[in-house]
Amino acid sequence: MDVLYALLLQPFVFMAQEPLIFAETVVKGLMAGVLYSLVALGFVLIFKASGVFNFAQGTLALFAALTLVGLMEKMGDGLPKAAIVVIAIVATIGVMILLAMIVERFVLRPLVNQELIILFMATLGLSYVLEGVGDLTWGSDVKVLDIGLPDGVFDIGGVYVEQLDVVAAIVAGSMVTVLAIFFNKTRIGRALRAVADDHQAALSVGISLQQIWVIVWSVAGMVALVAGVMWGSKSGVQFSLSLIALKALPVLILGGFTSIPGAIVGGLIIGLGEKVVEVFWYDVHGGAVENWFAYMLALVFLMFRPQGLFGDKIIERV
């Protein structure tokens, strides 16, 4: 009975007794979910354009953040800080576009029409290459990333919310809106979906596979830059940043691999679930729930709705 009480009633009792703590837990969970969603967005972009889970997306976020903070350190103190930040961001975007061109030319182009598992393994190898290049170029020390984002807290009726989390939420919402319009309303967006459906058919109607892949990997690189900046500003730029790809996987399973809004919704569910279960069901599971809750929830979804909440249900004729 004690376990049943803890599982079913304890959160509601706590909500009634400590409404401010409950509200703060919910807000923190949603804000953490936004950061997960930023990483998941990059996976969705690549998957929509190639049908491949890009294992290197987490390392792209690490590489972009390393490049940004490394360029800022190289420029020193000769310029105003605002100018250093702007120049470094523009230069990092240029690096990510150049990287997209290199990936398309030397990784993707030789593998056109190959099995998806081969493309997946290629992104796995790319992940290790980028990690090594980042280590050799910028070093392996933990780096502080300060581009002027707010680091205080808002006090909203006794509920404390980190200003950085609010900025991340605004940025993520804006990116989802822009990307949704891009994929659904533009000619390039429709071409991206065609490439994902069938490489050979897309080529036969005049769609440039090389151009499409450069565009989508460039956009995914910019999304990775935003995610790297948010995570790096929060916890420092370190090589463990690449492991956020593992947390993005259950987000994608919940939201759907092909849905941009699904990446946001999935992230919010994972973030909120982790915080609520950690705080209110601590007596049952003994803590450390954030290490496994997302994967258990994803496993349940795989059993009952494998395409996710917003994913396309695939029916194959045999």
PyMOL commands that set and color helices and strands:
alter all, ss='L'
color gray80, all
select helices_A, chain A and resi 2-8+10-17+19-50+57-75+81-111+116-138+163-185+187-197+199-204+209-235+239-255+260-280+282-285+289-291+293-304
alter helices_A, ss='H'
color red, helices_A
select strands_A, chain A and resi 153-156+159-162
alter strands_A, ss='S'
color yellow, strands_A
deselect
rebuild
show_as cartoon
